[in-house]
């Protein structure tokens, strides 16, 4: 079993402070960003930034559904970390200022399966999750 990592990033033509505020808004903005891969999204505590708790089902493939119960922390300005209570999955959102606006990066890591299943997971899951995140980032660009 090894770490599996999926990464997507996009430049958003807006100031970093504005983008950070939108990304940290789990109650109002986040539901607008979610693609058809997300179901049953619900904020159960808080709603903005650190301390927020939210749950959802992530339909990564036709057969793979992950039940996520995330707790949000903010280790530094512009970085939100969603830690899943149901698995080893950790998703980090980073927003930083760049010349054309803001660079938004979503990185998810988790402990992969062992054996042949783990080989295929490490080979294919990052690309699938990256495509899902690219859809989320596209919606973020529209909302801004």
N, C-alpha and C positions, 0 to 999 in steps of 0.2 A: 504494500500500500504506500503510495506516494502522494504528495500534494498535487492537486490539479488547480490550474489557474486560468481564468478567463478575463480578458481585458478588452474594453472598448473606450474610445475617447473621441471627442469632437470639439471643435472650436465653435463657440456660440458668440455671436456679435452683440454682446451686451457687457456692461461692467460686472466685474467679479462679485461685488457686493449684492447686486440684484440677483445674479444667478445663484449665489450661495443661499440667499433668502428663499428663493423658489425651491431649490433642492431640499432645504431643511424643513419645508412646510409639508409634513406628512398628512395633515388633515385636509387641506384644500387643494394644493397643487399636485401632490403625488398621484392621486387617483386620475388626474387628467393626463399624466405621463405614461400610465401603464398600457401595455399592448394587450392583445387578445390572449396572450400567454398567462396573464394574471387573472385569478378569480378570487372571489370572496374576500377582497381587501377590506381590512378594518383596523382603525386605530383604537387600541384598547386603553392607552394611557398617554397623557401629554398630547402631542400633536405637532410641536415645533422643536426640532433639534434634539439635543441630548436629553435623555430621560424618556423619550417617546418609545412606546411599545406598539407594534403593529403586527398583524398576521395576514397571511394570504396563501393561496395555493399557486405554485408556479408550474405550469404545464410546459415542460421543456421539450418533450416529444409526445407523440400520440400515446405512448405507453408510460412515460415517466412524469409523475406529478410529485412535487416536493411541497410538503406542508411546512411553511416557514412561520416561526414565532420570533420576530426580531426585536432586539433591544438596541436603541441607538445611543452611541457615545460620540463625543466630539473632542478627540485628543488634541487638536490644534485648529486654529481658525481656517476654515475652508475644507476641513476634513471631517466627514461623518462616517462612522463605522457601525454597520448593522451586524450584530452577532446573533445567529440563529440558535435558539434554545433546543431545537429538535435535531440538530446535526452539528457537524464541525464547520459548517459554512459561515464565512465572514465576508461581507461585501463592504468595500471602502469606496466612498464617493469623495473625489478631490476636485475642488474648483480653484484655479489659480489664474491670476491676471497674465495675459499675453498681449502682444501688440495689437492684434485684431479683436480683442475682447476678452473672453474667458475660455480656458481649456478645461473641459469637464472630463474626468476619467472615472470609470467604474471598473473596479477590480474585485473579482470574487475568487476566493480560494477555499478548498475543502479537501478532506482526506479521501483519496480515491479508493476504490475497491481493489482487492488483490486479484491475482491470477489473470486469466484471459479477459474477464469482464473489466478488470481494471485497465488492461491494455487498451481496450476499445473505448472505455470512458475517457482516458487521458488523450486518446487520439481524436475523438469526435465531440465530446461535450464542450470543450472550450469554444470551438467554432460556432456551435449551436447557441450557446449562451451569449457569445459576442453579437450574433445577429439579433437576438432579442434585445440586448442593451442598445444596439444601434437604433432600433425602433424607438426605444425610450428616449434616447438622446435626440432623435428627430422630433419627437413630440415636445421635448423641452425647448428646442429651437423655435418651434411654432408658438409655444406659450409665452416665451420671452417677448 
